[in-house]
Structures are given as C-alpha cells and as structure tokens.
Amino acid sequence: MNNFVYDAAVLVAADRNVRRAWAEHKARLELGLIPLVPALVVVALRNRAAILTGDTSDIERLIAASGREATVVSV
C-alpha cells in the first residue's frame, strides 16, 4: 500500500518520541513514501467551525496563512 495517513495517535507518539512511531516513519520515507496528515485547519475553514486546541499559536499561524478567519478556543 503506497498511501497512508497518520492519525492523531501516531502524531502524539512521535511527539513523545516513541521509537516504533519513528521507525515506521523512517522506513516509509526510505521507500519514498510520504505520509498524509489530517488537516484540521482545512476542515474547520471549509465548515466555518471553531477549532479547539491546546496549541493556539500554531493554529493561529496556520489560519493567518490561509487568509481566512476562524475561531480558536484554547483547551
């Protein structure tokens, strides 16, 4: 299978430096495969939805880069 998506759990594992997550990532990159990552900002902007996040600064930068507006709620 050439296409694959990282769900939130994989991203959390990578953030926590879980070796298996990084090993899987490296193996796929070595095969020339690039992960797809869910784009919550795109979904939120398309649906005019508020974004609940623990990282408001990153989300606000992404929204600003889109040239659109969205409500960001810090949790």
ABEGO torsion letter per residue (X at the ends): XABBBBBAAAAAAAAAGBAAAAAAAAAAAAAGBBBBBBBAAAAAAAAGBBBBBABAAAAAAAAAAAGBBBBBBBX
